[in-house]
Each structure stands twice: as C-alpha cells, then as structure tokens.
Amino acid sequence: MAAPISHHLLPLRLLSGHPQPPGLRLPMTRARPLPRLLPRACRSEEELLEIQGTQLLNTTMGVKEYVQSEFDSVEAEIISVNKELFPDTVTFDDFLWAFGILRSRVFAGLRGDKLALIPLADLVNHSDDIASNESSWEIKGKGLFGRDVVFSLRTPVGVKSGEQIYIQYDLDKSNAELALDYGFTEPNSSRDSYTLTLEISESDPFYDDKLDIAELNGMGETAYFDIVLGESLPPQMLPYLRLLCIGGTDAFLLEALFRNSVWGHLELPLSSDNEEAICQVIRNACKSALGAYHTTVEEDEELLKSKNLQPRLQIAIQVRAGEKKVLQQIDDIFKQREEELDGLEYYQERRLKDIGLVGDNGEIIFWES
C-alpha cells in the first residue's frame, strides 16, 4: 500500500553453471515495515535470532538499510538546515517509527503525489475469515459535479449493529509479509511461502544465448518464483531451470535455429543429464537453506503448542516453520523427480517419434534400403 522499496543488498542466487543456495527475497515491491515489529526487530539481537535463516530477516535488514539512507538524506537536507522547525532532536528511531506508521497505514493508490492518511479508516482490522478479493474502499468525486473527493470504506461481509467492521488486508501476502507489514500471521498453509531466486550466471559460457531466450519468453537474467505450501510449482520455473542447466550435448538447442521454439522444448524434459542437474541444484539449495535455521520444523511445532508464547515469538516461529515446510516440500518434489528419471521421456525420444523412428513398444526403427 505504498511506494516500492529498492536498495543495494544483493540476494544469494542459484547461478547457472554454479549452483548456490536459494536467494532470500528482498523487498523490491511489497515489503513495508510495521511500527510494532520493525523498529524493535532492528534493535533486538535476540529477536533477530528467532528469525535467523528466514527471508523475513533479510527483508527486515534490507528495509532498515533503506530507511537509514532516507533518514541520512532528510537529516542533511531538511532537518539540519531548518533548526527552527525542528527544535527537538529527531533520531533515527523517531524517523523509523514515523516511516512505519505511514507505510503501514496508507491505502493502496494513495501514494506518490496522492499520498494521504485516512484517520479512523486506517484503524479497521483484518479478518482471515474474509476471503474476497473485492476492494474494500474507493475514492470518488462527491456528487455529479462536485470537486470534493470522498473516501468510502465497505466490508465485503454482512455486519450487524454494534459489531466490529473487518476487511481483508491482502490475500496475496505471505505470513512473512503479513508479519512485517502488520505484525500478525495466519494459521493458513496458503500463507506459507518461499521465494526462490534463479539467475543466469555471467560466467556461463552460454550466457548471451540463455539470456536472449529468457527475454524472448518474457523473463530475464534473474527470475523470482514464489512457492506456496500445498501448491504446484510455478509453471515457468521448470523451463527456466532447464535453461540454466543446459550444457554439454544439450547445448545445440541454444543455437539460433531453435531460438523461437526452444522454450517449448524446455517445458518438457530435455535429457537425463539436464533433468538430473536441475534436481541436484534445487535439492542442494534446499539443504543449504534449511541448514541456516537454528531449529527444525518439529521443534517449532512443539514450541507453538505452548500457551505462554509471547506474540512476537509466536510470529517468528510461525514464519520460520512455514518457510521450512515449503523448502521440505520443494525438496520432496525434486527427490521424487530424481527417482523417476529413468522413466521420463526426453527430447531425443520425442524427436524420433515425431519423424516415425520409434515403434509402438518404444523400440528404435532402422529403415533398410
């Protein structure tokens, strides 16, 4: 509900030709600090330990770095040269609190030159029982010819007299994003997600060809894939992975002759070597990412059974447990795929079938003159 954040931290990546652990997603578009969560999270080493290894930690530190740079600019260009307007000292914590209040309470669309806070409306609470994507607010002109602008708020569910009004903040946010933005999580598996960052390495000998193919198909040097617990892999993820891992005898598919058709081939297994490579890359990445957490899923679930958990600790445990479950799910998917490699049909077999050189039982037909 506010302008995008950008900063100079670089995520870890899965590099083509050089498998590395999966990246921690940075707040490029959706991360917004919560005044109840971010300032204290930035100060307390103990609280940061509770989200060690999570993407939430990386995002939190990225937001802190961004806000610090903004504060330095404001202090130098506005506060220090207008002492009469700021008789009291304005600290970074003051600025961080104000930044969090603004970003967590601004409605989507009221940003940039339309930046505005709506008193009372910004106090309406969220309900996870509301599963409607319908907008809960709108801004429109007052009357047929009126110049005044009116903000109206509505709830997508029925409300009786005297009951509290609720809205759905955002169905698309993960628990990590809800925690950062609003200071709560939901016990809903669809909120548990993990973002894999994949990148074509500049050291890849086929870098230019792979980048060209990616761009021709609406992707780029770096691709982000949100994996949600209990859901299938994003449809573009496997083709992109296969592209990253193309090498050896499969490299002929990168030639200009195949440029307009190669993505169709990437949607299906190319070769046993290529398919085995993508499995190893992802499984090694999952193992590395899981090793960064200081607890296991089982330990987290035991902790969540406690009735005396502090709210912030509960949020941290739910976020890290959810991420680990998704990572385990990803690992299981590619573990099963490894076990099925011998039974998959690859490019060469499909090609032979297309030209009629494979019989009904899978045998190769040799034509005699």
SESE-227978 format. One line per field, with one value per residue (C-alpha): chain; residue in one letter; z, y, x. Coordinates in nm, 4 decimals. Example, Ala and Ser with C-alpha at 12.3 -4.5 7.8 and 13.67 -1.06 7.14 Angstrom:
2
ch c(A	A)
aa c(a	s)
z c(0.7800	0.7140)
y c(-0.4500	-0.1060)
x c(1.2300	1.3670)
This chain:
369
ch c(A	A	A	A	A	A	A	A	A	A	A	A	A	A	A	A	A	A	A	A	A	A	A	A	A	A	A	A	A	A	A	A	A	A	A	A	A	A	A	A	A	A	A	A	A	A	A	A	A	A	A	A	A	A	A	A	A	A	A	A	A	A	A	A	A	A	A	A	A	A	A	A	A	A	A	A	A	A	A	A	A	A	A	A	A	A	A	A	A	A	A	A	A	A	A	A	A	A	A	A	A	A	A	A	A	A	A	A	A	A	A	A	A	A	A	A	A	A	A	A	A	A	A	A	A	A	A	A	A	A	A	A	A	A	A	A	A	A	A	A	A	A	A	A	A	A	A	A	A	A	A	A	A	A	A	A	A	A	A	A	A	A	A	A	A	A	A	A	A	A	A	A	A	A	A	A	A	A	A	A	A	A	A	A	A	A	A	A	A	A	A	A	A	A	A	A	A	A	A	A	A	A	A	A	A	A	A	A	A	A	A	A	A	A	A	A	A	A	A	A	A	A	A	A	A	A	A	A	A	A	A	A	A	A	A	A	A	A	A	A	A	A	A	A	A	A	A	A	A	A	A	A	A	A	A	A	A	A	A	A	A	A	A	A	A	A	A	A	A	A	A	A	A	A	A	A	A	A	A	A	A	A	A	A	A	A	A	A	A	A	A	A	A	A	A	A	A	A	A	A	A	A	A	A	A	A	A	A	A	A	A	A	A	A	A	A	A	A	A	A	A	A	A	A	A	A	A	A	A	A	A	A	A	A	A	A	A	A	A	A	A	A	A	A	A	A	A	A	A	A	A	A	A	A	A	A	A	A	A	A	A	A	A	A	A	A	A	A	A)
aa c(m	a	a	p	i	s	h	h	l	l	p	l	r	l	l	s	g	h	p	q	p	p	g	l	r	l	p	m	t	r	a	r	p	l	p	r	l	l	p	r	a	c	r	s	e	e	e	l	l	e	i	q	g	t	q	l	l	n	t	t	m	g	v	k	e	y	v	q	s	e	f	d	s	v	e	a	e	i	i	s	v	n	k	e	l	f	p	d	t	v	t	f	d	d	f	l	w	a	f	g	i	l	r	s	r	v	f	a	g	l	r	g	d	k	l	a	l	i	p	l	a	d	l	v	n	h	s	d	d	i	a	s	n	e	s	s	w	e	i	k	g	k	g	l	f	g	r	d	v	v	f	s	l	r	t	p	v	g	v	k	s	g	e	q	i	y	i	q	y	d	l	d	k	s	n	a	e	l	a	l	d	y	g	f	t	e	p	n	s	s	r	d	s	y	t	l	t	l	e	i	s	e	s	d	p	f	y	d	d	k	l	d	i	a	e	l	n	g	m	g	e	t	a	y	f	d	i	v	l	g	e	s	l	p	p	q	m	l	p	y	l	r	l	l	c	i	g	g	t	d	a	f	l	l	e	a	l	f	r	n	s	v	w	g	h	l	e	l	p	l	s	s	d	n	e	e	a	i	c	q	v	i	r	n	a	c	k	s	a	l	g	a	y	h	t	t	v	e	e	d	e	e	l	l	k	s	k	n	l	q	p	r	l	q	i	a	i	q	v	r	a	g	e	k	k	v	l	q	q	i	d	d	i	f	k	q	r	e	e	e	l	d	g	l	e	y	y	q	e	r	r	l	k	d	i	g	l	v	g	d	n	g	e	i	i	f	w	e	s)
z c(0.0000	-0.0567	-0.2947	-0.3770	-0.1785	-0.3522	-0.2021	-0.2734	-0.0918	-0.3336	-0.2701	-0.2825	-0.6055	-0.7918	-1.0676	-1.3913	-1.4023	-1.0412	-0.8116	-0.4931	-0.2140	-0.2991	-0.2615	0.0144	-0.1471	-0.0964	-0.0610	-0.4177	-0.4353	-0.1427	0.1839	0.4224	0.7786	1.0693	1.3512	1.6083	1.4510	1.2553	1.4992	1.7793	1.5385	1.4243	1.7812	1.9427	1.8571	2.0474	1.8266	1.5122	1.6245	1.6258	1.2527	1.1678	0.8247	0.7198	0.4271	0.6771	0.8380	0.5070	0.4216	0.7645	0.7375	0.3830	0.4965	0.7838	0.5439	0.3116	0.5935	0.7307	0.3934	0.3704	0.7219	0.6433	0.3406	0.5300	0.8201	0.5947	0.3515	0.5727	0.9480	0.9908	0.7726	0.9376	1.3075	1.3867	1.2603	1.4498	1.7953	1.9405	1.8250	1.5633	1.5964	1.3565	1.5796	1.5560	1.1780	1.1631	1.3726	1.1511	0.8369	0.9650	1.0653	0.7225	0.5172	0.7253	0.7235	0.3712	0.1433	-0.1993	-0.4554	-0.2025	-0.2691	-0.4584	-0.5220	-0.3846	-0.0530	0.2225	0.5533	0.6268	1.0019	1.1523	0.8256	0.8848	1.2175	1.0598	1.1457	0.9282	0.9360	0.7891	0.7547	0.4666	0.1502	-0.1030	-0.3453	-0.3777	-0.2968	0.0442	-0.0328	-0.3108	-0.3765	-0.5955	-0.6550	-0.4373	-0.6340	-1.0078	-1.0488	-0.7103	-0.6865	-0.3413	-0.3152	-0.0911	0.0574	0.1210	0.3110	0.2872	0.4188	0.1850	0.4595	0.6473	0.9719	1.2472	1.4515	1.7184	1.5579	1.4612	1.0921	0.9304	0.5905	0.4159	0.4033	0.1213	0.0133	-0.1759	0.1131	0.2744	0.6504	0.6363	0.4603	0.6991	0.9911	0.8537	0.7401	1.0104	1.2975	1.2699	1.0888	0.9932	1.0665	0.6983	0.4803	0.1783	0.3632	0.3945	0.1017	-0.0034	-0.2907	-0.4992	-0.6857	-1.0032	-1.2174	-1.5386	-1.4374	-1.6336	-1.6120	-1.8001	-2.1426	-2.2968	-2.1027	-2.4065	-2.5679	-2.2471	-2.1684	-2.5193	-2.4878	-2.1457	-2.2692	-2.5757	-2.3349	-2.1030	-1.8457	-1.7719	-1.6209	-1.2784	-1.2056	-0.8803	-0.8100	-0.5145	-0.3930	-0.1773	0.0648	-0.0791	-0.4298	-0.7517	-0.8709	-1.0790	-1.4452	-1.5676	-1.3029	-1.4615	-1.8118	-1.6600	-1.4523	-1.7551	-1.9438	-1.6627	-1.6626	-2.0382	-2.1304	-2.2893	-2.5653	-2.4978	-2.5959	-2.9621	-2.8537	-2.7835	-3.1476	-3.3405	-3.5425	-3.2313	-3.0870	-3.1471	-3.0475	-2.7664	-2.4850	-2.5976	-2.5659	-2.2199	-2.0968	-2.1163	-2.0002	-2.2315	-2.1273	-1.8283	-1.7551	-1.7669	-1.5535	-1.3009	-1.2856	-1.2005	-0.9281	-0.7739	-0.7945	-0.6173	-0.3603	-0.2663	-0.2413	-0.0146	0.2063	0.2385	0.3132	0.5747	0.7402	0.8017	1.0515	1.4139	1.4745	1.2958	1.1920	1.4649	1.7287	1.6055	1.6200	1.9769	2.0690	1.9075	2.1398	2.4359	2.5781	2.7145	2.3942	2.3537	2.0408	1.8660	1.9342	1.8014	1.4806	1.4364	1.4913	1.2523	0.9793	1.0042	1.0391	0.7297	0.5232	0.6271	0.5347	0.1884	0.1479	0.2511	0.0015	-0.2773	-0.1824	-0.1825	-0.5303	-0.6772	-0.4782	-0.6357	-0.9742	-0.9294	-0.8652	-1.1862	-1.4212	-1.5948	-1.6757	-1.8271	-2.1991	-2.3237	-2.6254	-2.8442	-2.7917	-2.8691	-3.1795	-3.3054	-3.2519	-3.4483	-3.7521	-3.7172	-3.5980	-3.2776	-3.2755	-3.0624	-2.7947	-2.7808	-2.9989	-3.2491	-3.6115	-3.8525	-4.2135	-4.4670	-4.8234)
y c(0.0000	0.2321	0.3050	0.0284	-0.0069	-0.0546	-0.0867	-0.2202	-0.5537	-0.8407	-1.1747	-1.5102	-1.6834	-2.0101	-1.9383	-2.1341	-2.3473	-2.2625	-2.3977	-2.1951	-2.1775	-2.0119	-1.6389	-1.4549	-1.2328	-0.8627	-0.6048	-0.4806	-0.4228	-0.5420	-0.5146	-0.2422	-0.2012	-0.2298	0.0177	-0.2523	-0.5016	-0.3381	-0.0860	-0.3393	-0.6123	-0.3806	-0.3211	-0.6632	-0.9216	-1.1793	-1.1193	-1.1295	-1.4691	-1.6007	-1.5288	-1.6432	-1.8047	-1.6691	-1.4458	-1.2170	-1.1441	-1.0478	-0.8263	-0.6621	-0.5774	-0.4507	-0.2202	-0.0946	-0.0119	0.1710	0.3748	0.4624	0.6024	0.8022	0.9370	1.0444	1.2388	1.4018	1.4934	1.6537	1.8299	1.9261	1.8847	2.0267	2.3332	2.4102	2.4001	2.6474	2.3951	2.1057	2.2389	1.8875	1.6185	1.3833	1.0424	0.7517	0.5612	0.8541	0.8504	0.4727	0.4871	0.7590	0.5733	0.2559	0.4361	0.5944	0.2857	0.0509	0.2797	0.4241	0.2647	0.1402	0.4160	0.6909	0.7193	0.9415	1.2809	1.1414	1.0407	1.0650	0.9076	0.8452	0.8798	0.6172	0.4180	0.3108	0.1569	-0.1067	-0.4520	-0.7520	-1.0792	-1.4016	-1.5163	-1.2722	-1.4425	-1.1890	-1.0065	-0.7339	-0.3915	-0.2692	0.1013	0.3549	0.7241	0.9162	1.2624	1.3919	1.4428	1.4759	1.8000	1.8197	1.8817	1.7299	1.3834	1.1261	0.8170	0.5343	0.2134	-0.1009	-0.4516	-0.7461	-0.9333	-0.8565	-0.6599	-0.6282	-0.3165	-0.2834	-0.5359	-0.4507	-0.3933	-0.6014	-0.6077	-0.8333	-0.6588	-0.8645	-1.2214	-1.2416	-1.1696	-1.4472	-1.4844	-1.3227	-1.0204	-1.0030	-1.0158	-0.7352	-0.5161	-0.5673	-0.7653	-1.0857	-1.4184	-1.6565	-2.0318	-2.0879	-2.3002	-2.0793	-1.8004	-2.0133	-1.9480	-1.9288	-1.7300	-1.8947	-1.6566	-1.8035	-1.6278	-1.6835	-1.6521	-1.4125	-1.6777	-1.9268	-1.9893	-1.9698	-1.6580	-1.4465	-1.7248	-1.8123	-1.4506	-1.3971	-1.7000	-1.5892	-1.2378	-1.3704	-1.5519	-1.2637	-1.3385	-1.2039	-1.2637	-1.3063	-1.4751	-1.4952	-1.7853	-1.7838	-2.1391	-2.1808	-2.4686	-2.7307	-2.5824	-2.6844	-2.5252	-2.2073	-2.3144	-2.1151	-2.2476	-2.5820	-2.4371	-2.1641	-2.4177	-2.6371	-2.3324	-2.2539	-2.6094	-2.6581	-2.7656	-3.0490	-3.2327	-3.0333	-2.7050	-2.7445	-2.6275	-2.2854	-2.2314	-1.9591	-2.2275	-2.3212	-1.9702	-1.9402	-2.2963	-2.3823	-2.2681	-2.5254	-2.7930	-2.6629	-2.7246	-3.0973	-3.2902	-3.2348	-3.5124	-3.7287	-3.5199	-3.1919	-3.3197	-3.4697	-3.1378	-2.9345	-3.1840	-3.1628	-2.7819	-2.7424	-3.0146	-2.8767	-2.5309	-2.6543	-2.8375	-2.5248	-2.3027	-2.5434	-2.5542	-2.1770	-2.2114	-2.2809	-2.5041	-2.7838	-2.7867	-3.0406	-2.8195	-2.5212	-2.7136	-2.8144	-2.4520	-2.3409	-2.5730	-2.3612	-2.1440	-1.8817	-1.7744	-1.4038	-1.2719	-1.1689	-1.5039	-1.6819	-1.4769	-1.5634	-1.9350	-1.9468	-1.7685	-1.9843	-2.3072	-2.2185	-2.1437	-2.4728	-2.6679	-2.5131	-2.5903	-2.9513	-2.9660	-2.8401	-3.0937	-3.3748	-3.2759	-3.2933	-3.6028	-3.7824	-3.6467	-3.7901	-4.1305	-4.1067	-4.0002	-4.3374	-4.3344	-3.9868	-3.9205	-3.6860	-3.4622	-3.7164	-3.9789	-3.7260	-3.6183	-3.9766	-4.0324	-3.7186	-3.8496	-4.2032	-4.3789	-4.5228	-4.8223	-4.8814	-5.0533	-4.7815	-4.9610	-4.7602	-4.8440	-4.8770	-4.8328	-5.0573	-4.9508)
x c(0.0000	0.2920	0.5744	0.8232	1.1415	1.4723	1.8170	2.1617	2.1628	2.2067	2.0346	2.2052	2.1149	2.1034	2.3518	2.3536	2.6630	2.7413	2.4661	2.4265	2.1682	1.8357	1.8130	1.6357	1.3812	1.4402	1.1651	1.1568	0.7816	0.5792	0.7688	0.6502	0.7764	0.5386	0.5961	0.5218	0.7605	1.0397	1.1909	1.2272	1.3360	1.6130	1.7295	1.6965	1.9594	1.7550	1.4527	1.6654	1.7953	1.4398	1.4067	1.7602	1.7696	1.4311	1.3544	1.1824	1.5204	1.6769	1.3801	1.3826	1.7511	1.7005	1.4197	1.6327	1.9162	1.6782	1.5206	1.8644	1.9688	1.6461	1.6940	2.0502	1.9231	1.6355	1.8606	2.1206	1.8862	1.5907	1.6341	1.9849	1.9154	1.5805	1.6636	1.3843	1.1292	1.2889	1.3840	1.3950	1.6349	1.4916	1.6555	1.6678	1.4243	1.1820	1.2111	1.1750	0.8580	0.7087	0.8110	0.6468	0.3273	0.2981	0.3709	0.1560	-0.1486	-0.1547	-0.4136	-0.3070	-0.3393	-0.2752	0.0928	0.3326	0.1729	-0.1559	-0.0039	-0.2654	-0.3607	-0.7297	-0.7974	-1.0302	-1.0402	-0.6802	-0.7864	-1.0130	-0.8819	-0.8107	-1.0043	-0.8742	-1.2366	-1.2784	-1.1614	-1.2849	-1.0573	-1.3183	-1.1798	-1.2902	-1.2506	-1.2712	-1.2114	-1.4527	-1.5901	-1.8709	-2.1876	-2.2303	-2.0366	-1.8666	-1.4954	-1.4624	-1.3136	-1.4808	-1.3176	-1.5636	-1.4958	-1.7038	-1.6796	-1.7489	-1.9395	-2.2562	-2.2256	-2.4841	-2.5361	-2.2678	-2.0312	-1.6755	-1.6059	-1.3320	-1.1671	-0.9156	-0.5774	-0.4277	-0.4968	-0.1673	0.0677	0.2680	0.2936	0.6371	0.4885	0.1929	0.4351	0.6489	0.3610	0.1021	0.2507	0.0474	0.0397	-0.2396	-0.2611	-0.3271	-0.0980	-0.1695	0.0170	0.3329	0.5642	0.9259	1.0733	1.3434	1.5717	1.7224	1.9804	2.1720	2.5351	2.7549	3.0281	2.8101	2.9729	2.6239	2.5199	2.4229	2.2195	2.0380	1.9622	1.8281	1.5993	1.4782	1.3987	1.2175	0.9858	0.9103	1.1786	1.5246	1.8654	1.7026	1.3702	1.1745	0.9396	0.7001	0.6434	0.3318	0.2808	0.0488	0.0503	0.2234	0.5450	0.5018	0.4640	0.7658	1.0021	1.0986	1.1598	1.3775	1.5692	1.6281	1.7548	2.0009	2.1337	2.1690	2.5199	2.7151	2.5312	2.2113	2.3779	2.2720	1.9253	2.0742	2.1625	1.9797	1.7967	1.5961	1.5616	1.1872	1.0980	1.3382	1.1047	0.8503	1.1175	1.2115	0.8591	0.9386	1.2476	1.5466	1.7816	1.8608	2.1708	1.9812	1.6942	1.9337	2.1205	1.8105	1.7216	2.0669	2.0752	1.7412	1.7965	2.1390	1.9865	1.7074	1.9556	2.1680	1.8664	1.7305	2.0717	2.0552	1.7694	1.8580	1.5546	1.3710	1.0050	0.9348	1.0943	0.8946	0.5676	0.6407	0.7086	0.3812	0.1903	0.2957	0.0162	0.2539	0.4266	0.4895	0.3104	0.6321	0.7940	0.4869	0.5055	0.8743	0.8136	0.5180	0.7130	1.0239	0.8228	0.6209	0.9299	1.0900	0.7785	0.7850	1.1549	1.0904	0.8046	1.0323	1.2988	1.0416	0.9217	1.2711	1.3647	1.0702	1.1719	1.5217	1.3687	1.1669	1.4482	1.4707	1.1006	1.0831	1.0646	1.3367	1.3850	1.5661	1.2935	1.0211	1.2087	1.2465	0.8746	0.7933	0.9793	0.8429	1.1574	1.0126	0.7782	0.4683	0.6760	0.9415	1.1943	1.4003	1.3150	1.6058	1.4990	1.6691	1.7323)
